[in-house]
Amino acid sequence: MARSYPLLTGGRPCTGRKQVAGRFVAARHALFTAHPARTVVMAFATVVVIGAVLLALPLASEADTSTGFVTALFTSTSAVCVTGLAVVDTGTYWSDFGEGVILALIQVGGFGIMTMASLLAVLVSGKLRLKLQLTAQAETKSLGIGDVRRVLLGVAGTTFAVEAAVGAALSLRLRYGYGFSIRDAMHHGYFHAISAFNNAGFGLRGDSLTRYADDPWITLPIAAAVILGGIGFPVLLELLRHRNRRRTTGRRNWTLHTRLTLITTAVLLFTGTVLTCLLEWTNPATLGPHTVPDKVLNGFFHSAMARTAGFNSIDIGAMEPATLLMTCVLMFIGGGSAGTAGGIKVTTFAVLLVAIIAEVRGEPHSSVLGRRLAPHVLRQALTVALMGVALAMTATLALLSMTSLPFEGVLFEAVSAFGTVGLSTGITADFPQAGQLILVLLMFVGRLGPITLVSALALRERTRRYELPEERPVIG
């Protein structure tokens, strides 16, 4: 007589070992995919693999030959994670098909795998299932489930509006300022516009944008797209939502997140511009030959690209060591939350800075802009920052152990990969395949975020139902 297993089958009797085993496997699968963060990780990994397979096809290269899987995987990860690091020259190595694949991966990665899936559900049926809502909330970091549909539609509208406007501006400038054909002007213009808004940093020329270093009609639209994409979709949507309210009430009523993001972004942009100009002002290989207005323009452009786009208008490899270190700091901080930028995010940096100031002053709570920060926010910020430091330093140590490249260059590449920036001193292709795979892992973790990755790998969440005795160790 067959035995039944009601506990394993949700209370329904089941006969046969195969049926029990099948339901047990299904339950394990449901447990693994129930958490939205895990779904995001799995979706990103799936798209990376699909992109690598497509880029490995002979059709994807100009030489019409198969590309090595490590090179294809590196390029696919860099595109999906909107980084911009490359081991081959994008414009000369890849065919039109390959460039199209890279552009699609950039768009998918910047838009967010789950964001795009949820948006398709909205457009097709006008409704969102609860699981899709939770998954989209994990990707867009919206404040409530009820906001997800509005957020997704706003994300789509903002993305395509900015990309279309910047692409048109760049295409017109390339057509009438540099004599490009209409096809080439639109190809280069819209490729760089999509890459810029998604903070990817992929360019169609090996020297990136150095030939346009003194042309504000090229650099400023790209910088604007990078900044808009990097401050985060919640901030952009809130600015658009409160625009009419300010006209009627005269008040902004911005949330703390928006104010922190905008203030910190402005401060970092200004600081990066000033430091770049001061450190590189007389460097004959970077800002030295330019006029004063062009020096300021390129200083601002470098400051904007370090957070975290990857285009460069001056030679990164020729910069002073102090400038490289300053750039590493900007790349590590990154841009706004729930945007296309990477890094630990500007809000994380701001929260840690506020906590330090409060501790120095001896205040019992951390407060900023008239609001008190919750303790769990401080713990999250500290966790993200320390995990980021640990990942970047561990990767740097591993890369140094397998290559004789200079320390500052290796550190720069590791931080650029973790921050999904894409700026490079020109040594990315010099790493062995094992080193390139380390950078692949860094880009993947940097795009998804340390906390998202850790929560995705956790089998289950635990809640402690008791409190331990309090004791204070000696600090410092």
Secondary structure, 3 states (H helix, E strand, C coil): CCCCCCCCCCCCCCCCHHHHHHHHHHHHHHHHHCCHHHHHHHHHHHHHHHHHHHHHCHHHECCCCCCCHHHHHHHHHHHHCCCCCCCCCHHHHECHHHHHHHHHHHHHHHHCHHHHHHHHHHHHHCCCCHHHHHHHHHHHCCCCHHHHHHHHHHHHHHHHHHHHHHHHHHHHHHHHHCCCCHHHHHHHHHHHHHHHHCCCCCCCCCCCCHHHCCCHHHHHHHHHHHHHHHCCHHHHHHHHHCHHHHHHHCCCCCCHHHHHHHHHHHHHHHHHHHHHHHHHCCCCCCCCCCCHHHHHHHHHHHHHHCCCCCCCCCCHHHCCHHHHHHHHHHHHHCCCCCCCCCCCCHHHHHHHHHHHHHHHHCCCCCEECCEECCHHHHHHHHHHHHHHHHHHHHHHHHHHHCCCCCHHHHHHHHHHHHCCCCCCCCCHHHCCHHHHHHHHHHHHHHHHCHHHHHHHHCCCCCCCCCCCCCCCCCCC
